[in-house]
Amino acid sequence: MPPPATAKPQLSPPLLRSPHLLPPARHLAPRNRRLASSSTTVPPNVAVYAAEAAESTFSDHSAALRKLCVHGQLPQALWLLESSPEPPDEDAYVALFHLCEWRRAAEAGMRACEHADAVHPSFGLRLGNAMLSMLVRFGESWHAWRVFAKMPERDVFSWNIMIGGYGKAGFLEQALDLYHRMLWAGSRPDVYTFPCVLRSCGGIQDWRMGREVHAHVLRFGLGVEVDVLNALVTMYAKCRDVGAARKVFDGMALTDCISWNAMIAGHFENHECEAGLELFLDMLDDEVQPNLMTITSVIVASGLLADLDFAKEMHALAVKRGFASDVAFCNSLIQMYSSLGRMGEACTVFSRMETRDAMSWTAMISGYEKNGFPDKALEVYALMEVSNVSPDDVTVASALAACASLGRLDVGIKLHEIAASKGFIRYIVVANALLEMYAKSKHIDKAIEVFKYMPDKDVISWSSMIAGFSFNHKSFEALYYFRHMMVDVKPNSVTFIAALSACAATGSLKCGKEIHAHVLRRGIASEGYVPNALLDLYVKCGQTDYAWAQFSAHGEKDVVSWNIMLTGFVSHGHGDIALSFFSEMLEAGEHPDDVTFVALLCGCSRGGMVSQGWDVFHSMSEKYSIVPNLKHYACMVDLLSRVGRLTEAYDFIGRMPITPDAAVWGALLNGCRIHRHIELGELAAKFVLELEPNDAGYHVLLSDLYADAGRWAEVARVRKTMREKGLEQDYGCSWVEVKGDIHAFLTDDETHPQIKEINAVLHGIYERMKASGFDPFESHSLEDKEVSKDDVLCGHSERLAVAFGLINTTPGTSISVTKNQYTCHSCHGILRMISKIVRREITVRDTKEFHHFRDGSCSCGGSG
């Protein structure tokens, strides 16, 4: 923006009147103390100068000021300037500005600058350049522009200072605009101009502008200057044109250490670590002595090659060259060993450092976090605080990532407060870390708040929010953000994976297919986890044909791909097919993991395949060296309990080498309910409710155990306990996709626009069921007075979703529903009858399995 009207310079050449050239104005406290100088204490040894100045001529006054500047007496010189009735000559001003710049005395320099500005309608070349040099050194770009605007005459030094000052302050586009205006003004660039201009080109990665400036370098005959050529190498490397950078480097007749550093760093920055290290070895062969910058960049790059021996050779070389005690070198060593996953060596380097800066602590925190030790990362951060070392933005971002992994909301909130107080939230890396921390801590509302006030959002910001919504079971919000993101930001593979997860959670098949199309158009269908995310989508949407096609098309299948297919077969009730598919997996040379065996054991449990289940369980440790965990033990207990081998299941729990959790005892309790074994069921319930006292499902299992045995007093006692704990109702949600749109239905939801039609359809179906002899409301004796198991664990929301689908689709169209709870006995029977009455295929995916209803029967074999 232009300066305020009251401060507008009297001479403002036309070439500087473009507002986009100007840096933001800084609101500074008034510095004009000339009127108050009479009340200022006279500095020592100035009385004589003051007495002489009162009766001296203009020449003597200026000479006295110059003499003070020559002797470095800045306070005295400034006092003499502000107390004299007449301004000094230009040479005196120049001497004073040079002294202020040399002393880095910003406040004194600004006072002298305001004094000169008040008495000079315009600045001569020498005075103006001295003021520009000082102001740019102090980072006062706004005031430098005001001085520049009052200079009728400018030379190449004037332009160079302004271009360099704008570039240093981060106003890169304005710096390039000034360069063009310099050419239009007829000023010839020199060897100092082009490095500044080329740095600005590299900073904004403007390759075309960089090429144009390269042509100017050749036109003005500066193509042999080492400093200019070094800047060209750096510019091309920053613009991702390593080939052009190497061509400039190889064509240099003379090189210095900076030349080698620029080219080596260019290779590293463009992920060409091997080429950069080869060039470093060539540098040593040419007997060019590396400096600290060379060594630190090479050390960090060595860690990216995953070659520990080579990294240690570089470490030894650096020590031999005398860099062992340098803090920057030690920091690079920590980064190198962290990249190699050798946190022990990194810790050794850190502990031996006599002096540590913020980067040293940050390297350790980041290293622990990235290598899967978030608890250690927070321990180091705590020690950093005790050591009174102020964190920077990268420190805070790394610590927040550790908090996200551990769910340490308490530490995360403190880090948020630190980031806010230090102004770090404006850095996108910190804001993105806050988004992830709050999302993984299940405080998505705070993540939304941070996201809302972010001035800039990149693909990581959007991806974090989409993934955060999916993680917090807010799939609609995830897809809403994904659609908004597509307008301005190009999604990456992580974004697509998060969006596909949201589609899979809600059964949004059409939306998932649209995302699949985007993935294919972007050419990333085989990138990272994307193939498995697509496979998971089709499996969870019950689209076995699409899932099989995706699996077959996936060239490089990993164990996750096979596990997704295995889980899909099991969820559809095909345990036998899952076992056959497991054999194919082994024949393909894929080694199973713990997730593989969880899926297989679940399939055996639901299919009642006891002998096969034992074979699978024993093969884990005997054939594949996989130690069973609690999930595997729970599956085995469930398998034995379902078939009535309750004593064997109980003995199996007693022989477990690890302490059983609630899921293990819950599986036994469920088996006792099925086979009405009260005594053992009560024992299992005792353990499970000690571990999970507020879980509604386990209370209901115990209640049903008593109800099936006719022990109504115990049923009433359990129900009373549930009421006291607030466990009576857990609202379920079902989703149905109709004409590409997803509609959600909550338990007892009466807000849907078509709720009257939905209830009318259900009422009509219930009447037809009663007429055929099927009672849709058959229940236990007490459930007329108490909340039933079906209400607690089911909620019946899928009935509303199915009715909506019947209303809004053509006859014969299949209906697919996804719900977030299990399908109760009552709903199962009602849906089975609906499929027979309306002659439609209905698919319901609940938390346990798929139910395919057709002609009055279900794929799970349940009679309902």
N, C-alpha and C positions, 0 to 999 in steps of 0.2 A: 504494500500500500504506500502511497506518497506520504511525505511528512505532514504533520498538522499544519493548518494554515498559518498559525502564529510563528511556526519555526521554518517556514518555507524559505529556502535560499533565494537571494535576490537574483542570482544568475543561475538559471537552470537550462543548460543547452538542450535543444530539441531531442538529441539522440538519447537522453536519459529520462524522458518524461513518460516512458511506458511503465505503468504500475507493476507489471509482472516482473520487472527487473529488480524490484526493491525487496530486501529482506524485511521480515516483520519488525515493526517499530518496537523498541524496548522502552518501557515506562520507567525512566530513571528519576531518582530523587533530585531535586534542584541542586545544582552544584555551583551556581554563581554566587561566590562569596565576596565579590569585589566591594559591594556596598557595606559589607560587615567587616572588612579588613581592618578598619581602624580600631576595632575592639579586640583584634587578635593579638595574642602575646607575641612580642617581637622575639624571633629566634636569636640565639646567642651569636655574638660576633657580627651582628647586622647593624647595630647602632651607628657604626662609622659609615656604613654604606648608606643608611637612611639619611644621615646628616649631609653627606656629600650629594646624595641624589636630590635633596631639596633645592640646592643651589647650582647643581650641575647643568650642563647643556644636555640636549637630547643625545648627542654622541657619547658623552661621558656616562650617561645612564645606561645605554645599550652596552657599552664596554664593561661596566660593572657587572651587568647581568651575565655577559659572556664569561667573565672571569670566574664568577661563582660556579657556572656550569662546568668550566674547564677543571675546577678543583672538586667537582662532584658534590657541591653543597646545595642539594636540591631544595630543602626547606627554606633556606635563605634566599635562593633564587626565586622561588615561587612567591615568597613574601614581598620581595622587592618588585616583582612584576605587578602584583595586585595593589601595592601601596603607592606606586609612582603615578603622578598625574598624567603623564604622557606614555603612550605605548612605545616599546622598544623597536629597533629596526628588525628587518627580516632575519639577519644573521643571528641575532640574539634569540629570536623565537625558534629558529632551526636548532640552535645549540640546546635550548631548553627541551624541545621535543625529543632530540636524540638522547639526552640524559634521562628523561622519563622512560623512554623505550628501553634503554640499557638497564635501568634500575627496576623495570617491570612495575613502575609506580603508576597504576591505572588511575587512582583518584587524582593525583597531582597532574597527570597528563590530561585528564578530562577538564580540570579547572583551567589549565593553560590553553586548552583547545577552545573553551567557551570564551576566554578572554580575547583570543585572536579572532574568533568568529564575530564578536561584538564590534570590533574596531576595523575589520577589513571587509569591505563590500565584495571583494574577490581576492583570490589567493594567487600569488605568483607561482611559477613552476617549482622552484626550489622549496618554498615554504609549504606549498600544497603537498608535494611528495613526502616531505618530512612528517606532516600531519597524517597522511594516508598510511605511511609505514607504521607509525605508532598505533593508530587506531586499529588497523588490521591485526597487529600483534596482540592487542587487548581484546580482540573479538568483537569490536564495536562496528559491525558492518553498516548499521544504519547511519551512524555519525560519519563513517568513512564516505558513504554515498553523498552526504550533504556537502562534505568538503570537496569531493570530486566534481559535484555539480557547480561549485563556485570557482572552478579552475578554467579560465578561458583558454589556457594553453596546457596541453598534456603531451608527454612523451611516452615512449614505450615502457619506461619504468612505472609511470602512473597507471597505465593499463595493466601491466603485469601484477602490480600490487592489488588492484581491484579484482582481477580475474582469480588470482590466487586466494584472496581473502574470501570471495564468494564461495569458491570451491571448498576451502577449509571450513567454512561455516555450514556447509551442507547444501548450499543453494546452487546445485550443479547445473541445472538448466539455465539459470540466470547467468552463471559464469560463461556458458557457451554462447549465450546471447550477447554478452559483453564482448566476447572474442570476435563475433561477426561485426559488431559495431566498430570495433577497433580497426578491422580491415576496411570498413566503409569510410572511416575517418582518414584513411590513408596512412596509418601508422604501420610500420613494418615490424612483424613479430621477430623476436630474437630467440636465442637458445634457452632463455628463461621462460618464455611465453608457452612454448609447446608442452613441456612437462605438466604445467598446470592444466592446460586445455585437455590433454590426453587423459589425465587423471579423472577429469570430470566425465569424459566420454566413457571410460571404464566404469565409473561409479554408477551411471545410469544404464550401462550396457547398451550404448547406442553405437552399434557396429558401423552403420552407414556414416554417421558423423565422424567416427574414428577414421574410416577410410578417407573421407574428405580431408581431414586434418593431416593424414599421412601424405596426401598429395601436396598439401601446402608446405609440408616439411621439405619435400623434394624440390618444389618450385622455388623456395627461398634459400636453397643451397645448404640446408642444415642436416642433410642425410648422413653425415659422417660424425656428427656430434654424439659422443657416448651417452650423455645424459638424456638427449632426445630419443635416441634409439632404445635406451632402457625403458623410457616411458611408453614407447610404442609396443615393446614386448609385453609390458604389464597390461596395456590397454587391450590388446588382442586376446590375452589370456582371460581377462575379466569378461570379455565379450564372447567367450567360449569358442574362439577361433585359435586353437592351439597350433594348427598348421601354419597360420600366418605369423604367429608369434615366433615359432621355431625358424621360419624362413628369415625373419628379421634378425634373429639371434645368430643364425649360422652365417649370415652375410656381413656381420660386424667385423671390421678390420681390427679394431681394438675393443677389448672387453675388460671390465673390472669386476670386483666381487659382486657389486650390485647387479650387473648384467646376469651373472650366473644365478644369483638368488632369484631374480625376476623370472627366469625361465624355469628353474627348478620348482618354484612355487606355482607357476602357471600349470605345470604338469600335475602337481598335487591337487590344486583347486579343481581341476577338470577330471579328477578320479583316474589319472594316469600315473599311479604311484611307481610302477616299475620303471617307466620311462624317466620319471624324475630322479629316482635313485641311480639309474644308469648314468644320467647326466652329472649327478653329484660325484660319482666315481671318475668320470671324465675330468671333472674339475680338479680332483686330486692328482690325476695323472698329468694335467697341465701345470701342476705346481702352483695353482691359485689357492691362497690360504683362505679357508672358510672362516666366516665370522660367526658371532652368536646367532644372528638371524638364520644363517644357513643351517647351523647345527640343530636349532630348535625345530625348524620345519622338517628336516630330514628325520629327526627322532620321532616326531609325531606320525609322519608318513610310514615309518618302519612298522609301527604298531598296526597299521591297516593292512599289511601284507600277510598277517597271520603266520609269520615266520619268526619264531622266538630266537633261533640261533642268530639270524641276521640282525635282529633287533639288539641282541646283546653285543654283537660286534660293533654296531653303531654306538652303543653305550660306552664300550671300551675306548673306541676311537675318540669320542668327545672328551672323555676323562683324560686321555693322553694329550689332547690338545689344550688342556688347562681350563675346561669349562665346568669342572665338577662342583665348584662352590657357587656358581651363578644361580640365582633364584629362578630366572626364566628357563634356564636349562633343566633344572630339577623339575619344574612344572611340566615341561614337555616330556620328561621321563615318566612322570606319573601318568600322563595321558597315554603314552605309548604302552606301558604295562597294563593300564586299564583296558585299552583296546584289545589287548591279547588275552584278557581275562585273568591276568596274573596280579591279583590284588595284593597278594603277599609281598611281592617285589615292590609294588607301588607304595605299600605301607612302609616298607623299609626305607625307601628313598625319602618319603615324607618325614619319618621319624628322625632321620639324620640331618635334616635341613636345619641350619643354625638360624636362618631367617625365613619366615613364611609370609607371603602376602595373601590377599584375598583370592587370587587365582590358584594358589597352592591348595587352600581349603576347598575351593570349588571343584578342582580336579579330583580330589578324593571323594567328595560327596557325589559328584556325577558318576565317577567310576563305580562306586558301590551300588548306586541306583541302577545303572545300566547293566551291571553284572548280576542282578538278582539278589542284592543284599540291601533292601531298603531300610531295614532296621539299623544296619551299620551306618548307612548314609545319615540317618537322623542323629545317631550318636556323635558322628563327626561334626554335624551342624551344631549340636549342643556344646561341644568342646570349643567350636569356633566362637560361639556367643560368650563363653566363659573367658576366652582369650581376648575379648573386646576387639575382635576384627569385624569391621563393618562389611556385611554381605553386599554383593552386586546383584544385578538382575539375573545373571546366569545361576548364581548360588541359590537364589530364591526359587527359580524355576526348577532346578534339580531337586531341592528339598521338597517342593510341592509334588513332584512326580513320585518321590518316596512316600509321601503322605497318601497319595492316591492308591498306591499299591497296598499299603497297610490299613487303609481306612482310618487314618489318624486325623480326624476332623479337628480335634483340639489344636494340634500343631499347625494344621493348615490354616485355621482362622487367624492364628498369631502371625503366620507368614503373610497372610492377606493384609493384615494391619501394617506390617512392616513395608510391604510393597506399596501400599497407599501412601504412607508417610514419606517414603523416599521417591515417589513418583514413578515407580517401576511398572505400574499397571499400563502405562502408555506403550511399554514394550510388548510386542505381540507374543513373544515367547513366554512371558510371565502370565499374560492374560489367558493364553491357551492352557498353560499348566493349571491355572485356577479353575478353568472350565472342567478339565479332566478330574481334578481333585474333588470338586463339589459333586460332579455326576457320579463318580464311583463311591462317594460317601453317602449317596442317596439323598442329596440335597439339591435336586435338579432346579428348584426355584432360585437358589442362589446362583447357580450356573447361568440361568436365564438372565438374571440381573447383571452379572458380569458381562455377558455377551451383548446385552442391550447397549451398554455404555462403552463398548470397545470402538475407538475411532476408526480402526482398520481391522478388517477380518480377512484372513486368508483361507486356503482350502483346509488347513488343519483346524482352524476355528470352527468352521461349519461341520467338518467330519466329527470333531469332538462332541458337538451338540447332538448330532444325529445319533452317534453311538451312545451318548449319555441317555437320550430318550429311550432307545432300545433297551439299554441296561436297566432302566427304571420302569420297564413295562409300559411305556407310553409310545406305542408304535405309531399311532395316528399323528402325534406331534412330530415324530421322527420323519415321517413321510411328508408332512407339511413343510418342515424346514428343508428337506431335500428338494422339493419343488421350487421353493424360493431361492435356494442356492443356485439352481441350474440357470437362473436368469442372468447372474453376474459372474459367478465363479465356476471354473471348470473343475468338476470333481475328479478325484483320483481313485485308485483301486480301494483304498481304505474307506472312502465315502460310499462307494458302491456296495462294499461288503456290509457296512452298517445299515444301509437302506434295504438290502436284500434280507438281512436279519429281521428287520421290522415287518417286511412283507411275509416272511415265513411265520412269524409269531401270530399274525392275524389271518393267515390264509389268503392274503391278497394276491391271488394268482395273476390277474390281469396286470396289476401294477408291477409285479415281479417280472412278468414277461417284457413289459416296457423297459424296465431297467436292464434286463438281459439284452435287449436291442441296443440300448445306449452303450453297453459294454462291448458289444460286437463292433459298433461303429467306431469306438475309440481304439479298437485293436488291443484290448487288454483282457480278453477272455481267458487267457492262460497265465495271467500275471498273479503271482502270490497266492493268496487264499481265495481269489475270485472264483475259480472252478468249483471249489468245495462249497462256497457260499451259494452258488447256483444249484448245485446238487442238493444241498440242504433245503433250499426253497421248494424244489419240486417234490422231495420226499415228504416234507411237512404239509404240503398242499395235497398230498395223496395222489399226485400225478406220477404213477409208477413208470409209465411209458416215457415221459419226458425225463424222469430221473435216470432211467436206464440209458437213454440216448446220450444224456450229458455225461454219464459215467463212462460210456464207451468212447465218446469223443475226447475225453480227457486223456491226453497222451501220457503225461508223467503223473501217474496216480501215486499218492502217498498213503500212509496208514489211515489218515483222517478220511480220505475218500472211501476206503473200504469200510471204515467204522460207520460212516453215515449210511451207507447202503445196508449194512448189517442191522443198524438201529431201525431203519425203515421196514425191513422184513419183519422184525420183531414187533414193531408197533402195529403192523397189519395182521398180527397173529400167526405169522408163518415161521415158527421156530425151527421146523425141519429144514426149510429153505435156507434159513440163516446158517445152519450147520453145514449145509452143502456149499454155500457161498464162502464159508470160512475155509473149506478145503481148497477152493479155487484160489483164495487169497494166498494160501501157503504155497500152492503150485506156482503162482506168479512170482514167488520170491519175496513177498512182503512179510516183514516181521511184525507180529501183533504186539499191541501194547495193553496197558491195564484197561483202557476204555473198550477195547475189543472184547475182552472177557466179561466185562459188565453186560454188554449187549447179548453175548452168547448165553450167559447164565440167566438173564431175564427171559430169553426165548425158551430155555429149558423149563423155567419155572411156570410160565404161562401155558406151556404145552404139556406139563406133567411128566417131562422126560427126566426121571431121576438118575438112571444109570449114565445117560449122556452128560447130565449135569456134573456128576462126580468125576467123570473122565475129563471134562473140560477144566474143572477146578484143580485136579491133581496135575494136569499137564502144564498149568501156569508156571509152577516152580520147577517141575521136573524137566520139562522140555524147553521152556522159554525164559527161565530164570527171572520170572516176574513174581515178586512177593505180593500175596493177596492183601488187599486193604479192606477197610470196613464195608465198602460197597459190595465187594465180592462175598464177604461173609454174610451180609444181609440178604443177598440173592440166594445163597445156599439155604439159609434159614427159611426164607420164603418158599423155596422149592420143596423142602421137606415138610413144612407146615401145611402147604396147600394140599398135599396128598395124604395128610393125616398122620405122618410119622413125627408126632409132636415130641415124644420122649427123646427120639434120636436128635431132633432139632435142638432140644434143651441141652442135651449132653454135648452137642457140637459147640454150642455157645460156651459151655464150661471149659472146653478144650482150646478155645481161641487164644492165640499168643498175644493178642492186643485187647484192650478193654472195650467191650461192646458199647455201641452208642445207641441212641434212641431208635434208629432205623432197624437195627438188629432185633431189639426187644419188640419193636412194633410189628415186625414180620411174624414173630412168634405169637403175639397177641391176636393178629388177624387170623392166623391158623386156628388158634383156640376158639375164636368166634365162629369160624366156618364149621368146626367139628364139635362145638359146644363143650369144650373142656374148661370148666369154670375154675377149678383150683389152680391149674397151671396158668390160665389166662390172668387170674388175679395177681399171680407172682410176676408175670411179664409186665402187667400194667403198673405194678409198684415201681419197677425199675424204670420204665419208660416215662412215667409221670414225674419221677425225680429228676430226670434229665431234661424233659421238655414239659414243664408244668403248665404252659399256656398254649399248648397245641390242641386245637379243637378236634382234629381228626382222631387223636388217640383217646380223648374223652368219649367220643362217639363210638369208637370200637368197643370200649369197655361197657358203655351203655347198651349197645346191641348184644354184647355177650350175655348181660343179665337179662335183657328182654327176651332173647331166644330161649332162655331157661325159665322164663316166667317169674323172675325175681324182681317184682315191680318196685319194692321198697328201695332196692339198690339202684334201680334205674332212676327213681325220683331223686335219690341222693346225688347221683352223678349229674343229673340235669340241674339241680340246685347249685352245685359247685360251678357248673358252666355259666349259669346266670350271674353268679357272684363275680366271676372272672371276666365277664363280658364276652364270652365265647359262643354265644348262641347263634349269631348270624354273621356269615362271611359272604359279602355280596359277590356273586359271580358275574361274569361277563361273557357274552357270546358274540361272535362276529360272523356275518354272512355277506358274501360278495354277490351283488346283483347288478348286472349291466356295467361292470367295471368299477362300481362304487362299493365301498365297505360300509356296512351299517352295524352299529354296536347296540347291544341290548343288555341292560343290567337287570338283576333280580328285582322284581316288583316295580320295574320302570314303567311309569304311566305318561312319560313326556314325549314319546315318539308321535309324530304327526299322524300316523296311521294306526294308533293304538286301538281305536274303537273297531276298526276293521279286523285287526289282528285278533282281538279278544272274541269277536264274533265268529271268525273262522275256527278258533280253538274250541269255542263252545259247541259249534256244530259238529266238529270231529268227536268231541267227548260224548255227545248224544248218540252218534252213530256207533261208538265203541260200546256204550251201555246197551244199545239195542242188540248188539252182537254177542253180549254176555261178558264183555271185558270191562272191569271197573277201573278207570284211570286213577282213582283216588284211594285205592286199597292201601291201608296203613296199619301200623301197630296200634294196640289198644290205647296206649297212653298218648299217642301222637295227636289226638284231637285236642289235648290240653297242653302238650309240650311241643317245643320246636323239634321237628324230626331230623333224623340223620340226613335225609335228602335236602332239607332246607339248609342245614349247616354246611354240608359239603358240596351240594350241587347248585341249589338256587333256582333250578328249572329255567334259566335264561335261554337255553337252546330251543325251548318250545316257541318262544316269541320269535326267535330268529328263523326257525323253520316256517312258521306261519307267514311271516313277512315274505319269505322266499316263494311260498305258494301263491301269494297274492300278486306278486310283481314279476313272475316269470310265466312263460307259456307252458301249457300242459305237456308233460313228458320230459321237461327239462330237469336234469339232476340238480340237487341242492347240496352245497358244501358249507358246513358250519365248523368254526373253531371256537373252543371255549377254554377258559383258564382254570376250570375245576374238573372233577371227575363226573362222569355221567351216572346219575343215580338209577336205582332199580326201577323206580316209577317212570322216569323219563325214557329209560331204555325200552320199557314195554310200550309206552305211548308212541314213540317214534317208530317202533317196529310195526305197530298197527297203522300208523299214518302212511307208511310206505306201501302197505297193502291196500288201504282205502283209496288213496289218490294215485296209486300205480306209478310211483316215482322212486328213483334211487336217491337215498339221503345218506350223506357221509358226515359223520361228526368226529372231529379230532379233539379228544380231551387230554388231560395231563398224563394219562396212562397209555392210551392206544387209539387206533382208528376203529370206528364202528361203521361198517357199510351195511345199511338197511335196504333190503330189497324183497318185495313180495312177502312181507311179514316175518322175515328172518334177518339175523345179523351175522356178520362174518366172525364175531367173537364166540358164537355158539351159545350165548346167553339166551335164556327163554324170556327174560323180562317179566 
